Amino acid sequence: MPEFLPFAGTRYRADIDPAQVTSPPFDIISTEFRDILYERNPYNAIRLEWNRDPDPYPSAAHYLEAWNREGILHRETRPAFYVYHQVFRTPDGGHVTRAGVIGRMKLHPYSEKQVLPHERTHVGPKRDRLELMERTHANFSPIFALISDPSFFFDQSIEPATAYAPIADVTERLASGERVRHILWRLDDETAQSRISHIVQNRPAIIADGHHRYETALEFHELHPDLPGAAYVMTFLTNLQAEGTVILPTDRLLRDVPNFNPYELLAALRKEFDLVPFTGREEGWSALERDDEALTLIEFPQDPKWVLVRDRNPKPRDTQELAAARLEEEIFIPILGLSRAVIQEKRYLYYPHSMRELDEMQDEAEWDAAFLLRSVRPSELEAVVGKGGFMPQKTTYFFPKLLTGMVFHEFEAQ
């Protein structure tokens, strides 16, 4: 892994309630929710991360400069790691804590194998982030990266920071009604900092969320090689092996497929797979999560409502043969007749990240079938990335998302 170092963070003044000024990542919120954040507090981080003014990038730079000048933000003088906990409930009802550290990670091209992507990116979002970085010379939200540490030395090394009072404690209410608690501690003990940097220095980092931001930071550094601090990107790092690494599936909803017939689909599937009917979604989904031989749980508008599709003759499979890829190769293309181009264009296909989103999509309009997938195992992600592969599009959803505004990384402050 590249260098992972503490940094002198820029944070909100201590008397400002972090619940009022933090924001979910800009790429998962709507313009309507952005307006709510604008109204929530005049210093909300959304004005920096996703400004709505006619000329957004100079406006974001203006707010950053003004808030620093007015004391709304303060730049710390000593480098620190920021230990970050997220306490949340998993889909099966269990409560877990994701524990990690925000630091600055040295930038490397993917070809050097020190930082590994798990999905491909698009040009559009990178242009937007590059223009924002050009104007502000800062990272407002950390990328989310993983290291594999079966020994859990990394986790043990950051735990002592939590014995002290946190510098931020925010309970976020999600649209689903779920609550996520975000807690931040400052770790400025040089011995502990050195230990953390040493533990992770020989391990490649896998980007979980933030591919566009990482690639933008790399491009910005190449354009400005002499700018202090720009050789690093603010990164939240956590252990792939820890219980808090929750990778939710992204399901598929089919709508308006020409000549779709559920009974013909089931008849074709029965030739290759074992089909197991269920009387409820929760029961079927639980079976899907437990069963390594299960490919998908299909949900139909009418009976049979829920049908589990299992391998009839299980065989050893390459780790890159994930359920999302197999769903396309073994069902969507040969049986439903969807072409590769149709799938890439997302024609007839919708991608809910949760059961709530699936229910909302089903309520919006008539639909043909939903294909539920089990969660991606961390070992599957590690195996695919380790071989230089990419996860199929719309495969992983790392939950919950990191908050924007807990700490900022200004290049010249380092």
C-alpha positions in Angstrom: 0.0 0.0 0.0 1.2 3.6 -0.5 2.0 5.9 2.4 -0.9 6.4 4.7 -0.2 9.4 6.9 -1.8 11.8 9.4 -2.6 15.2 8.2 -3.6 18.7 9.6 -7.3 18.6 9.1 -9.7 21.5 8.6 -12.7 21.2 10.9 -15.7 23.1 12.0 -15.4 25.2 15.1 -16.1 23.2 18.2 -19.4 25.0 19.1 -21.0 24.2 15.7 -23.3 21.2 15.8 -21.9 18.7 13.3 -25.4 17.3 12.8 -26.3 20.7 11.2 -23.3 21.0 8.9 -22.5 17.5 7.7 -24.0 15.9 4.6 -24.4 12.5 2.9 -22.1 12.1 -0.2 -23.2 14.4 -3.0 -23.6 11.5 -5.4 -26.4 9.7 -3.5 -28.6 12.7 -2.7 -31.2 14.4 -4.9 -31.4 18.1 -5.8 -34.4 18.3 -3.5 -32.4 17.1 -0.5 -29.6 19.4 -1.4 -32.1 22.3 -1.0 -33.0 20.9 2.5 -29.3 20.9 3.5 -29.0 24.5 2.2 -31.8 25.5 4.5 -30.6 23.4 7.4 -27.6 25.6 8.1 -25.8 28.4 6.2 -22.5 26.6 6.8 -23.5 23.1 5.7 -20.8 21.3 3.8 -23.1 20.9 0.8 -22.1 24.4 -0.2 -18.5 23.1 -0.7 -19.2 19.7 -2.0 -22.2 20.3 -4.4 -22.8 24.0 -4.7 -26.1 25.0 -6.4 -25.1 28.6 -7.4 -25.0 29.4 -11.1 -21.2 29.3 -11.1 -20.7 26.5 -8.5 -16.9 26.1 -8.4 -15.9 29.7 -7.7 -18.8 29.8 -5.2 -17.5 26.7 -3.3 -14.0 28.3 -3.2 -15.5 31.5 -1.9 -17.3 29.7 1.0 -14.1 27.8 1.9 -12.0 30.9 2.0 -14.7 32.9 3.9 -15.3 30.3 6.5 -11.6 29.9 7.2 -11.3 33.7 7.5 -14.3 34.1 9.7 -13.4 31.2 12.0 -16.3 28.9 11.1 -13.5 26.5 10.1 -10.1 26.1 11.7 -7.0 24.5 10.4 -5.3 22.3 12.9 -1.6 22.9 13.3 -0.6 19.3 14.2 -1.1 16.3 11.9 -3.6 13.7 13.2 -5.4 10.6 12.2 -9.2 10.8 12.7 -10.6 7.5 14.0 -14.1 7.1 12.6 -16.8 4.7 13.8 -20.2 4.1 12.1 -22.7 2.2 14.2 -25.6 0.8 12.2 -28.0 -2.1 11.8 -27.5 -4.7 9.1 -30.4 -6.0 6.9 -30.7 -9.1 9.1 -31.3 -6.9 12.2 -27.8 -7.1 13.8 -26.0 -4.1 15.1 -22.4 -3.7 14.0 -19.7 -1.0 14.1 -17.4 -0.1 11.2 -14.1 1.1 12.6 -11.6 2.9 10.5 -9.2 5.9 10.2 -9.3 9.0 8.0 -5.8 9.9 6.9 -4.1 11.0 3.7 -3.0 8.3 1.2 -0.3 8.8 -1.4 -1.5 8.7 -4.9 -0.3 6.0 -7.3 -1.6 4.9 -10.8 -3.5 1.7 -10.7 -0.7 0.1 -12.8 1.6 0.2 -9.8 -0.8 -2.2 -7.9 -0.6 -0.3 -4.7 -4.2 1.1 -5.0 -6.7 -1.2 -6.7 -10.0 -0.3 -8.2 -13.0 -2.7 -8.2 -15.1 -1.0 -10.8 -14.8 1.1 -13.9 -15.5 4.8 -14.0 -17.1 7.4 -16.3 -15.7 10.6 -17.6 -18.5 13.0 -16.6 -18.2 12.9 -12.8 -14.4 13.2 -13.0 -14.7 16.5 -15.0 -17.0 17.9 -12.3 -14.7 16.9 -9.4 -11.6 18.1 -11.2 -13.0 21.6 -11.7 -14.0 21.7 -8.0 -10.5 20.7 -7.0 -8.9 23.2 -9.3 -10.8 26.0 -7.5 -10.5 24.8 -3.9 -7.3 22.8 -3.7 -9.0 20.5 -1.2 -10.7 17.2 -0.6 -14.1 17.6 1.1 -15.1 14.0 1.4 -12.8 11.0 1.9 -12.6 8.1 -0.5 -13.4 4.8 1.1 -10.7 2.1 0.9 -10.1 -1.3 2.4 -7.0 -3.3 3.5 -7.0 -7.0 4.3 -5.7 -7.6 7.8 -6.8 -11.0 9.2 -4.6 -10.4 12.2 -6.8 -7.3 13.2 -3.6 -5.4 14.3 -5.0 -2.4 12.4 -8.3 -2.5 14.4 -6.4 -2.9 17.7 -4.1 0.0 17.0 -7.0 2.5 16.5 -9.1 1.4 19.4 -7.3 3.4 22.1 -8.4 6.6 20.6 -12.0 5.8 21.5 -11.3 6.0 25.2 -11.4 9.8 24.9 -14.3 12.1 24.2 -15.1 12.3 20.5 -14.8 15.5 18.5 -18.0 14.8 16.6 -21.0 12.6 17.2 -23.8 12.6 14.7 -26.9 10.4 14.4 -28.0 10.4 10.8 -31.6 9.4 9.9 -31.8 7.7 6.6 -34.7 7.9 4.2 -35.6 4.3 5.1 -36.0 5.4 8.8 -32.8 3.6 9.8 -30.3 5.5 12.0 -26.5 5.5 11.6 -24.3 6.9 14.3 -21.1 8.6 13.1 -18.4 9.2 15.8 -15.0 10.9 15.2 -12.0 11.0 17.5 -8.7 12.8 16.9 -5.5 10.7 17.3 -2.4 12.8 17.5 -0.1 10.5 19.5 2.9 10.1 17.3 3.7 6.6 18.4 0.2 5.4 17.6 0.3 7.2 14.3 3.6 5.5 13.3 2.2 2.1 14.2 -0.9 2.6 12.0 1.2 3.8 9.1 3.6 0.8 9.5 0.8 -1.8 9.7 -0.8 -0.7 6.4 2.3 0.2 4.4 2.8 -3.3 2.8 -0.9 -4.0 2.0 -2.6 -2.9 -1.2 -5.6 -0.6 -0.7 -8.9 -1.6 -2.5 -11.1 1.3 -3.3 -14.6 0.6 -2.1 -16.2 4.0 -2.9 -14.7 7.0 -4.5 -13.1 5.8 -7.7 -14.0 9.0 -9.5 -12.5 11.1 -6.7 -9.3 9.1 -6.6 -8.8 9.3 -10.3 -9.5 13.0 -10.3 -7.0 13.5 -7.5 -4.4 11.6 -9.5 -5.1 13.7 -12.6 -4.9 16.9 -10.5 -1.6 15.9 -9.0 -0.2 15.2 -12.5 -1.3 18.7 -13.6 0.2 20.3 -10.4 3.2 18.2 -9.4 4.7 20.9 -7.2 1.6 21.8 -5.3 2.1 20.9 -1.6 -0.2 18.2 -0.3 -1.7 17.4 -3.7 0.3 14.1 -4.0 -2.1 12.7 -1.4 -5.9 12.1 -1.1 -8.0 12.1 2.0 -9.0 8.5 2.6 -11.0 6.5 5.1 -9.4 3.1 5.6 -10.9 0.1 7.2 -10.3 -3.6 7.5 -11.9 -5.8 4.8 -12.0 -8.7 7.3 -13.9 -6.8 10.0 -17.6 -7.2 10.8 -18.3 -3.6 9.8 -17.5 -4.3 6.1 -21.0 -4.7 4.9 -21.4 -5.0 1.1 -25.1 -5.0 0.2 -26.3 -6.4 -3.1 -27.8 -4.3 -5.9 -30.8 -6.1 -7.1 -32.4 -6.0 -10.6 -36.0 -5.0 -11.5 -37.3 -5.9 -15.0 -39.9 -3.6 -16.5 -41.6 -3.6 -20.0 -39.6 -6.4 -21.5 -41.2 -7.3 -24.8 -43.2 -10.6 -24.7 -42.2 -11.3 -21.2 -43.9 -14.5 -19.8 -43.1 -15.6 -16.3 -44.2 -19.2 -16.9 -41.9 -19.5 -20.0 -39.1 -18.1 -17.9 -39.6 -20.7 -15.2 -39.9 -23.5 -17.7 -36.6 -22.6 -19.3 -34.9 -22.2 -15.9 -36.2 -25.6 -14.7 -34.1 -27.2 -17.5 -30.8 -26.0 -15.9 -31.6 -25.2 -12.3 -33.5 -26.4 -9.2 -36.4 -24.0 -8.4 -37.6 -23.7 -4.8 -40.8 -21.7 -4.1 -41.2 -19.6 -1.0 -44.3 -18.0 0.6 -42.5 -14.7 1.6 -39.7 -12.4 0.5 -37.9 -12.4 3.8 -37.9 -16.2 4.1 -36.6 -16.5 0.5 -34.0 -13.8 0.9 -32.7 -15.4 4.1 -32.3 -18.7 2.2 -30.5 -16.9 -0.6 -28.0 -15.3 1.8 -27.3 -18.7 3.4 -27.0 -20.9 0.3 -23.8 -20.7 -1.7 -25.4 -22.7 -4.5 -28.3 -20.2 -4.9 -28.0 -17.8 -7.9 -31.0 -15.5 -7.3 -34.4 -15.1 -5.7 -37.0 -14.1 -8.4 -40.0 -12.2 -7.3 -43.1 -11.9 -9.6 -46.1 -9.7 -9.3 -48.4 -12.7 -9.1 -48.0 -16.4 -8.1 -45.6 -18.0 -7.8 -44.4 -14.9 -6.0 -41.0 -15.9 -4.9 -38.8 -18.6 -6.5 -35.2 -19.4 -5.5 -32.9 -20.5 -8.4 -30.2 -23.0 -7.3 -27.5 -24.7 -9.2 -28.6 -28.3 -9.9 -25.1 -29.7 -10.3 -22.7 -27.4 -8.3 -19.2 -27.2 -9.7 -16.1 -25.3 -8.7 -16.3 -21.8 -10.2 -13.8 -19.0 -10.7 -14.2 -16.3 -8.1 -15.0 -13.8 -10.9 -18.2 -15.8 -11.7 -20.2 -13.7 -9.3 -24.0 -13.9 -9.2 -24.4 -10.6 -10.9 -22.3 -11.7 -13.9 -23.9 -15.2 -14.0 -27.4 -13.6 -13.9 -26.5 -11.8 -17.2 -24.7 -14.7 -18.8 -27.0 -17.5 -17.8 -30.5 -15.9 -17.6 -30.8 -12.4 -19.1 -29.0 -13.0 -22.3 -29.7 -16.7 -23.3 -33.2 -17.0 -21.8 -34.8 -13.5 -21.8 -33.0 -12.5 -25.0 -31.6 -9.3 -23.6 -28.5 -8.2 -25.6 -25.3 -7.0 -24.0 -26.0 -3.5 -25.4 -29.5 -3.5 -23.8 -28.0 -4.4 -20.5 -25.3 -1.8 -20.7 -27.8 0.9 -21.7 -30.0 -0.2 -18.7 -33.0 -0.7 -21.0 -35.8 -2.5 -19.2 -33.5 -2.7 -16.1 -33.6 -0.8 -12.8 -31.2 -1.2 -9.9 -32.6 -0.9 -6.4 -30.1 -0.8 -3.5 -32.5 -1.8 -0.8 -35.9 -3.5 -0.3 -37.4 -0.1 0.3 -36.2 1.1 -3.1 -37.4 -2.1 -4.7 -40.9 -1.6 -3.1 -40.9 2.0 -4.3 -40.0 1.0 -7.9 -42.6 -1.7 -7.9 -45.3 0.8 -6.7 -44.4 3.3 -9.4 -45.4 1.2 -12.4 -46.1 -2.3 -13.6 -43.1 -4.6 -13.6 -42.2 -8.0 -14.9 -39.9 -9.6 -12.3 -37.3 -8.7 -9.7 -34.1 -10.6 -9.3 -32.7 -10.4 -5.8 -29.0 -11.1 -5.2 -27.1 -12.1 -2.1 -24.5 -9.9 -0.5 -21.0 -10.0 -2.0 -18.6 -11.7 0.3 -15.4 -9.7 1.2 -13.4 -12.7 0.0 -15.0 -12.5 -3.4 -14.2 -8.8 -3.8 -10.6 -9.5 -2.7 -10.2 -12.4 -5.1 -11.6 -10.5 -8.1 -9.5 -7.3 -7.5 -6.4 -9.3 -6.7 -6.5 -10.8 -10.2 -6.8 -7.4 -11.8 -10.5 -7.9 -12.5 -13.5 -5.6 -12.1 -16.8 -6.3 -10.4 -19.8 -6.3 -12.8 -21.6 -2.9 -12.9 -24.2 -2.4 -10.2 -22.8 -5.2 -8.0 -21.6 -3.7 -4.8 -23.2 -1.1 -2.4 -21.1 -0.3 0.6 -23.3 0.6 3.5 -23.5 2.9 5.2 -22.0 5.9 3.4 -19.4 8.2 5.0 -20.5 11.7 6.0 -19.1 14.7 4.3 -18.0 17.5 6.6 -16.4 15.6 9.5 -13.0 16.8 8.4 -11.5 18.4 5.3 -8.1 18.1 3.6 -6.7 21.3 2.3 -3.5 20.8 0.3 -1.6 23.9 1.3 -2.3 23.3 5.0 -0.1 20.2 5.0 
